[in-house]
Amino acid sequence: MSERLYLYPVWVRLWHWTNAILCLLLIVSGVSLQYSNPEYPIIRFDIAVSMHNIAGILLTLSYFVFVIGNLTTSNGRYYKTQLNGLFESLKKQFIYYTIGIFTHAEKPYPVTKDRKFNPLQKVSYLAAMYFFLPLIFITGWGLLFPETNLTNVFGISGLHLTALLHGIIGFFISVFMFVHIYFCTIGTTTLSNFKSMFNGWH
Amino acid sequence: MRSGCFFHFHPFLFFKDYYHKLNKCLININYIKCRRFKNLIQYMKTDLKNILIIVTGLLFLSLPTLAQDDTEIPANVIQNQKCFKCHGDKFYSFFNESQGKQVKERMNPYFVFDSATFYSSNHKSFICTDCHSSDYSNFPHDGNLRMEAKFLCMDCHGGDDTYAKFNFEGVDNEFHQSVHSSRHDESFTCWMCHNPHTYKISARNTENLTLTIAYDNAICLNCHADIDNYQMLTEKENPNVLETHDWLPNQKAHFANVRCIECHAQTNDSLLVAHLILPKDKAVKKCVQCHQSNSILMASLYKFQSLERRNKAGFFNASLMNDSYVIGANRNIYLNIISLVIFGFIIMGIAVHSVIRILKK
């Protein structure tokens, strides 16, 4: 239990915090733009636009670091998921989070050298990193280059659909951020997981 | 008879001017080559002095040729000048043979065309008789000539891949669904808005959106703010545009910053400029359709601006400073509610979970 594991190498930590800061900037500027109100601007419109565009481009670059890092280092193994028995393991972890955690039950999937994520973490990270993020990059770059959008999709402007999809995915990513940050407080202590992401040791 | 041969032999109108220049150039080269060759053979037999004279002479001869190339006037300008001589001014004069004297007359103002405007228009490389009968070169013009049907846009632009990017078929289709077409007979043609002597594309080439807006709105106002042009098509009294739009806050700012078609035409992404002009009662009147939950401006006016800025400023820089995208276009009241509900549940869940965690610690 008290055995310390070095789970977060330097490149993962650097990528993680870069990713975190850029995502936060994108969420704040995105909300400011989406709900732009000249009377109550969260961020001045023109600043928010530049902020969103710059952070979006940088996040795309940082995403390539993540993908290449996972392909070329052993970090990628933590994301490998087997569909066999996945539902059962998700159920177990869900029950732990909703009941077991309050009764101080044993963690069903404790962190080990070969298992950095529990099944729920794994599935949510996979969804965020390999589904939502690519989609938000495609739609985001599509909005930067409006001429690349389909002009007409079943009678609806392709540009509008792209913008709609971009906003919806952005919303889900921001929900993920909230849940992710909250679940990081479920460690040995409230701050221990945050510390791990700074020093690399779990 | 029209002078239609141009269209038969050279369907690519844009290359017309080039063709004329090329022809002239080839004729010049052949002429000079023959002359030089002939002269050289003849005088080579005499003496060096004569050759030097010839070389010097040829050099002098070539100088005006070079100078002429630099300031060469396009062939169509020379030909059109015969027409503009009378049709480019308020007055024209001619020798009246019956009276045996020079006569000065007023030109019908509707037949006066500014040559400078023509030569900056889309059809600048045209010869007048490309579209008008070659018989117009005779003066006085035969009165029957004006009975001839005129070319329409689709006669040249329709079904030609050269103009595919302009989607003339789409424009034509939209136009026929618009009030301009449905409420008037076929005498309402493209020319009513796009004068072939002056029209130039603006949105695609704009470097200044304000000028494009002013240019495009002037097309509408040409009839809707001019009783003479308006009553060419209808007996109705021309409504005062300022009065019919008096509900619009900051009317001046709106007129200067938005094209009429933004509210009065149905947007279509496949067209650069919407041509489906809607009936008055279907025009956009709710502020919110442009402000915040805007979809109209983004799909038409600002789409061009966005592209133009990026092209002008260069890819990277302009991508970062692209503020022409009108955000809020995808804002939707139902999605707002759904997102707020989901977000509320998440926050509530986190709050409840953390409270129980604290209590059960």
Chai-1 contact restraints between the chains, C-beta under 6 A:
chainA,res_idxA,chainB,res_idxB,connection_type,confidence,min_distance_angstrom,max_distance_angstrom,comment,restraint_id
A,L33,B,I327,contact,1.0,0.0,6.0,A-B,restraint_1
A,S36,B,I327,contact,1.0,0.0,6.0,A-B,restraint_2
A,S36,B,G328,contact,1.0,0.0,6.0,A-B,restraint_3
A,D46,B,D323,contact,1.0,0.0,6.0,A-B,restraint_4
A,V49,B,D323,contact,1.0,0.0,6.0,A-B,restraint_5
A,S50,B,L320,contact,1.0,0.0,6.0,A-B,restraint_6
A,S50,B,M321,contact,1.0,0.0,6.0,A-B,restraint_7
A,N53,B,L320,contact,1.0,0.0,6.0,A-B,restraint_8
A,I54,B,L320,contact,1.0,0.0,6.0,A-B,restraint_9
A,F102,B,I356,contact,1.0,0.0,6.0,A-B,restraint_10
A,F102,B,K360,contact,1.0,0.0,6.0,A-B,restraint_11
A,L144,B,S319,contact,1.0,0.0,6.0,A-B,restraint_12
A,P146,B,K303,contact,1.0,0.0,6.0,A-B,restraint_13
A,P146,B,S306,contact,1.0,0.0,6.0,A-B,restraint_14
A,T151,B,D269,contact,1.0,0.0,6.0,A-B,restraint_15
A,T151,B,S270,contact,1.0,0.0,6.0,A-B,restraint_16
A,N152,B,S270,contact,1.0,0.0,6.0,A-B,restraint_17
A,S157,B,D269,contact,1.0,0.0,6.0,A-B,restraint_18
A,S157,B,A299,contact,1.0,0.0,6.0,A-B,restraint_19
A,H160,B,S295,contact,1.0,0.0,6.0,A-B,restraint_20
A,A163,B,A329,contact,1.0,0.0,6.0,A-B,restraint_21
A,A163,B,N330,contact,1.0,0.0,6.0,A-B,restraint_22
A,L164,B,N330,contact,1.0,0.0,6.0,A-B,restraint_23
A,G167,B,N330,contact,1.0,0.0,6.0,A-B,restraint_24
A,F171,B,S339,contact,1.0,0.0,6.0,A-B,restraint_25
A,V175,B,I346,contact,1.0,0.0,6.0,A-B,restraint_26
A,F178,B,I346,contact,1.0,0.0,6.0,A-B,restraint_27
A,Y182,B,I350,contact,1.0,0.0,6.0,A-B,restraint_28
